[in-house]
């Protein structure tokens, strides 16, 4: 699936970036050197990797987007099958 995402010209995948702001049609990201970059965006998916996130992460994102979905271990630590299932359900909803 990652190959299909990378090969899709409508999708931009960024690593080692933080989201600073999400507005209608745009996301502002900050790279590891602190440089800000504004990108056009209809949808933003944040995947913070393999380390657990603090329970208040969705509170930190409040106001950045109209809809925020919490899935996988960010919701509750479980197995990969649960995260994949939740991702599929949310993907169909959006």
ABEGO torsion letter per residue (X at the ends): XAAAAAABAABBBBBGBBBABBBBGBBBBBBAAGBBBBBBBABBBBBAEABBBBAAAAAAABGABABBBBBEAAABBBBAAAAAAAAAAAAAAX
